[in-house]
Amino acid sequence: MILVLIGLLSGIISGMGIGGGAILIPALVIFVKPEQHIAQSVNLIYFIPTAVIALIIHIKNRRIDFKMAIPIIVFGLVGAFFGSRLALALSGDILKKCFGVFLFAMGCYEMFRRECKQKDSHNKG
């Protein structure tokens, strides 16, 4: 049942384009307790079908800028190759810490960014 709930919640987040891995990986590690490499690998295989469904809906609604997406995809593939090689070379503990630092940095960025938007809207009004 826990896997169903984890899949549903991370699927909703994925469909929104936010990144279900931010939910999926920590939820797996906390509740299912696989090693970090396994959790991240499950995230990779999970991402394919969820991304296809979300992509179909976003294409139908004309929400994709292909001119922007193509170079990101091409260089993202290169980055994915090197990133997967790096992940295999790192221990699970280091990988877990790297992922935690990434999530923390993104959380700090989002808090700061929102604060700036709120200040800008107050200054304009």
Buried (B, 14 or more C-beta within 10 A) or exposed (E): EEEEEBBEBBBEBBBEEEBBBBBBBBBBBEEEEBBBBBBBBBBEEBBEEBBEEBEEEEEEEEEEEEEEEEEEEEEEEEEEEEEEEEBEEBEBEEBBEBBEEEBEEEEEEEEEEEEEEEEEEEEEE
